[in-house]
Amino acid sequence: MPRPYICVASALLLWASGPVLAQPAVESFTDQAKSWWAGYLADSKLISLPGGRKLNLYCQGKGAPVVVLESGLGAGAFNWRMVQASLARTTKVCAYDRAGYWKSPPSDGARDAGVEADDFAALLKAAHLPAPYVIVAHSYGGHIARLYADRLTKMWGHPVVVENRPGGDGVIAINAVIQAKDDHTLLWGPTANFVGHPYSLDQMPYDPKELVPVARVSGTVVTLGVPASLNVNSLKELLATAKQKKGWLNWTTAVTMTDIILEGFLQSQGIDATHIKYKQPAEAVNDLVSERIQLYSSAYAIVRAQAQSGGKVKLLAVQARNRVPGLDLPTVGELGFHGLDFEGLVGIIAARSSNLPDAARDRIGADIKTVSKDPQVAERLAATAQLNVPGNAAEFAQSIDEQVKQLNDSAKRLGLKPKAVQ
């Protein structure tokens, strides 16, 4: 098999990543996580920033240079627990929670990458952390892709290279794979982006028929959350309130596909509601907590901090067809609202023009299933709120077809038409 090359679509959930670190041999994950958590609760500190806001910072170890850990989407210091504890044996290592996550209070106003960067710089100064710094950033998507790449490299005897191609809602990565025109350049990413492109883009810059399913890797856990302060105890109760109070409900989701699904569902229920759009997920979480919006359909990873530690977000249901292990939440189907079903698929895609041999595609699918049984892979997936649901090309294709049909049905209800390929 030729040297595989995977482009990661850095769209909704996949940002630039740092290195994947191997499991420490000294402690088990469970023991290390417990030890880190105890230290985090006891020793992390809220650092005051200019303007009166505060960010939570947790440092371990001594020495220089100071290693500063920046978390990915929907994550906080907790996601670095294994890495931080290991690095702290040799130097000082600090992780922090961005505004609105875990122990850091939410902030007012819009949040974007520039604001987050300013906060980061202000935190380093306010905490009196001595320069120079080694800054390590990650996103769960690139992180998981690299973990699979490491396992597949060992299985295939050839390097599997992962390169992030962020931007354009995944279009940059998609075009890179299509234009490569070879059978060893593949796309790794969420399907909701390219399935939704015919409705979200002004014109289609590529032909969707060029994308060929190779293997399903995982499923993103998507939940429906409300402000805890609303004192709403069920989805049925929320919808009943929204019907009674015309124009009261403000809602948002994370991607175009769930935008259309939720809007179509609300329309079918006779609910007059307003769609509020955000560029940054953290901004939507802050507005959810403060009741500027009353319903948020998002990846569980985005709202987990406020739902777990802060208790400021109440989760009403998961949008998957089956219950999610570890989450005591009903499915929307159980509640009688099948129109809200949504399976967040993540997988590997090839370009049709690459002429990837069927035998190679079958082997990749089979080997992904093998890798998914690795306990470390399963642990990393769970830590990032991903379902371990590997599938071969046929299974992945069927899942995508179901997404496309659901989206088209919802779009038709709303009078939306897909864009044609230019």
N, C-alpha and C positions, 0 to 999 in steps of 0.2 A: 504494500500500500504506500502511495506517495506521502511525502511529508504533509500532514494536514495543517491548515492555517485557518483559524477561526476569527471572524470579525464579530465583536460584541456590539450590538446596537445599543448605544447609550441614549435611551429615550426616557420613558417614564421612570423606570426603576433602576437603570444601570448608569452609574457615573464612572469617572476615572478611578482606577484601583491601584492599591499598593501590592506588596508581595504577599503571597500566602505562606504562612509560617508553619512548620511542622509541629505536630503534637509533642509537648515536652515529655520526656521519659520519666521524670521524677515523680509527678503526681497524675492521678487520673483526672479526666475532665470534671467529673462530679466533685471531687475533693477540692480541686483548684477553683472551681466556680463558687463553691460554698465559702472558701477562704477569701476570695476576692470580694464577694458580696458583703461579708461581715465587715471587711475593712472599708468598703465604699460607704456603708451605712454609718459607720462610726467616725470616719476620718475625712470624708469629702467635705468641702467648704463652699459656701456661697460667696463668690468674689464680687464686690461692688464695682460697677462700671460707671463711667461718667453718665450723668443723667438719672442716676438712682436705680438703674436696673441691675440685676445680679445673674451670674452664670455659675453653675455648679462645677467645681474642679476637684479631681481626685488624683493625687500624686503618690507614687510608690518609689522606693529605692533612693540611692544617693549617687552622685557623681556627675560627670559632664562628658559629652554634651547632653542637654536635656532633650529627651524624645517626647514629642507632643503628638498625640493620636487624634485624628479627625475622623468622626464617624460618617457612615453613609446615610442614605435616605431613610428617615423614620427611625433612626438608631441613636443610641446615646453611649455613654462611657461603658455601659454593661457589655456591649458587643465586642469590646476589646479585652474582656476579662482574662482570657487565656494568654493573649499576647503580652499584655501589660505585666502580668505576674512573672512571666518568663524573662522579659527584658529588664525588669527591675532588679534582677540579681546582679546586673553589671553596671547600671546607670540609673539616673532619675528619669522616671517615665510618668507623664501626666495625660489623663484623658478627661474630657469635659462633655457636658450636656448642652447642646444648643438651646436657644430660647424656646420654651414651650415643650421641651422633652425632659422626661424623667424628673430630676429634682430642680431643674432650672425653670423659674417662672416664665410664663408667656410674655411677649412684648406687644406693644401697640403698634399699629401701622403695618405697611407692607414689608414682606421679607423677600429678599432675593440674594443672589450669590454675593453681590457687592456688600450688602448689609451684613451678611454672615461673615465675610472676610474682615470687615471693620470690627465686628464683635470679637473675632478671633484675635486680632492685633491688640485690641483694648484689653482683652483678658490676659494676654501674655505680660503686658505692661503692669496691669493692676495687681497681678499675682506675684510680681517681682521675680519672675523666672529669668535667670541669667542666660544671655546669648553665649554661644551660638545654639541654634535649635536644629534638631532633625525632625522634620514634619512628615508624618506618615498618614496618608488618607486612603480610604477604601470605599467601595460600594459593594453591596452584597452580590450583585449580578456578576461583575467581573471577578469577584472573589470565588464564587461558586464555579464559574467557567474555568478558572485556573485550577481549581481543585480537580475537576473532571479531567482537564487537560493533562495534569500530572499523572493521574491513574491511566489514562488512555496511552500516554507516552510509554509507560511501562508495559502495557499490554501489546502495543503495536511495534515497539522497538524503533520508533521514529519520533522525533520531537513534534509535539503539538503546540503551536504558537498561538497565543491569544493577543489580539490587538484591539483596543477600544477605538471605535470610530463614532464619537458623539456628535449630536447635532441634527437638526432638521426632523425631529420626531422619528428618528431611526432611518430616514431616507438616505443619509450619507453612507451608512453602513450597508444598507440594501443595495445601493448603486455600486458600491465597491465590490460586493460579491458578484453582482451581475456582470459588471465590466471586466472582472478578472478572467472570465471565460476559461476556467480550469476546474478540474474535478477534485481539487484539494483545498479550495477556499470556501468556507462555509459560514453561515450566519447563525449567531446565537442570540436569542432575545425573546421578548414577549410578543405573542401573536396579535394582541389587541391593537397594537399600533398599525401594522400593515393591513389588518382586516378593516380598521377604521379609516384608512387613508382615502378611499374613494369619497368619503363624506367630509373629512377634515381638511383636505388640501384643496386649493383653488383649482389645480389641475394635476393630473396624475403624471409624475415624472418617470414612471416605470410601469411595465405591464405586470399586474399581479399574477398572471399565469406563468411568469418566469420563476416564481417561488415554489420550490418543490419540497414537501415535508420529508425529513430524514429520520428524526427521532424526537419524541416528546421527552423532556427532562423532568420538569416539575410543574407544580401549579401554585400560583400566587393566591394566598388566602385573602379574600375580599369580604369586608364586613360593612354593615350599616350602623353608623354611630350617630348619637344625638348628644346634646349637652346634658350632663348629669343634673344640672340645675333646673331642667325642664320638668323633672319628676315624671317623665313618661316611662311606663314600664313595659311597653310592648309596641311592636310595629303596628298592630291593629289600632291601638290607642292613638299613636301618632297620626295615622291616616285619618282616623275619625275626627281628630282635632283640626287637621288641615282642611277637611271637607266643610267643617262648621265655620272656620275662620278664612274666608276667601282672601287670597293674596298674602296670607300669613307666612306660609312656608317658603323659606329660602334654602336652596339645596345646591350641592356641587358634587362632582366626582373627579376622578383623577385622569381619565383618558376619554377620547371621543366616543369610543364604543359604549362605555358605561354611561356617558352623557345621554346618548340616544336611547339606550335601554331604559334608564330611569325616567327620562322625560316622557317616553312613550307609555310607560307604566302609569305614571301620575295622570297623564291625559286619559288613559283608559279607566281610571278610577274617578274621573270627574273632578280632579283637584286642580285648582288655580294656584300655581306656584311659580317662583322666580328662580331661574338658574343663575348663580353667581360664579363667574369664572376666575380662576387663579393661575398664576404662573408657577408658584412655589407651593408644594404640599404643606410645608410648615405654616405658611400664611393661612391656609384653610383650617388647619388644626386650631390655631389661635382664635380664629373667628368662630369656630364651633364651640370652643370653651366659653367664649364671651357671649354666645347666643346671637351673633350676627347672622349665622346660618343655623338651621335647625336639623339638617340631615346631611350626612357626608358618607358617600359610598367610596371606599378607598381600600388600598392594601392594608391589611391588619398591621403590618410593620410600621405604617405611618402614624397610626393612632395608639399603638400598643402602650407607649409610655404614659399617656394621659389616661388610658383606660385602666392600667394596672396600678402604677405607683401613685399617681395623682388623684385617680378616681373622679376626674373632671369630665370624662367622656363615658357615656353608657352605651355599650354595644347591644343592639337588639337582635341581630341575626347574622349568619354568614350567607353569602350568595352562592356558595357551592351547592351542588346537588346532594352531596353527602355531608354528614357532620364531620367536623375537623377535630382530630384527636388533641386533647389538652385544652380545648375551648368548650366551656359549658354553654353553648349557644345553639338554638334551633336553626335549621335551614329555612330559607324563605319559602321553600316548597312545603315544608311541614306546616307552616303558618297559613298555607293556602294561597301564596302569592308567587306562583311559578313564573310569572312574567318578569320577575327580578332575578331569576337564575343567571349566574355568570361564572364560568370556569376560566380563571386566569392562567392561561397556558404559557409556558416557557419551553422553547425547544430549539432544535438545530434544523436549519433550512439550507438547501442547495439551490443554485441557479439552474434552471432547465437547460440553458445553453452550455453548461459545464459538462453535460452528458455523463454525470456520475453513474458508474455501472450499478446495476441492481444488486449485484453481489456485495459491493462496497457499502451501499446504503443499508442492506440487511445486516452486515457485520457491525456497522456503527450502531444501529438500533439495538442489536443484541448485546454489544459491549457496554452501551449506556445502562442497560438493565443490570448488567453485572456490577458495574461501578456503583449503582444506586444501592446495592446491598452492603457496601462498605460502611461500617458503623460511624466512621468519622464524617463521611459524606452525609449520612442520615442526620447526624448531630448538627452539622452546619446548616442543612436545609431547615431543620426545625428552629434553629436559633434565628433564622431570618424570615420566619413565618412562611415557609414554602412547603407544599405537600410533596412527598416523595412518590410521584406517580409516573414512572418511566413508561414509554410506549414505543413500539416500532413505527415504521413509516406509515403503514396502513392505519394503525390506531391514532397516530398523530393527525393524519389527513382527515379521518372521520371527526375528530374533535374540532378541527378548524372548520370543516364544513358545517358543523352544528353552530359554531360561532357566527359564521357568515349568514346562515339562514336566520338566526335570531336577530342579528343586526339589521338585515334587510327588512324583516317583518316589522321591527320597531320603526325603522326609517320610513317605511311605506305608510304606517299609521300617522306619522308626523308630516307626510307630504314631501319627504326629502328624496332626492334622486342622486345616485352615485355619479361621480365625474368619470368621463370617458378618458381613455389613454390618449395623450396628445402625440 
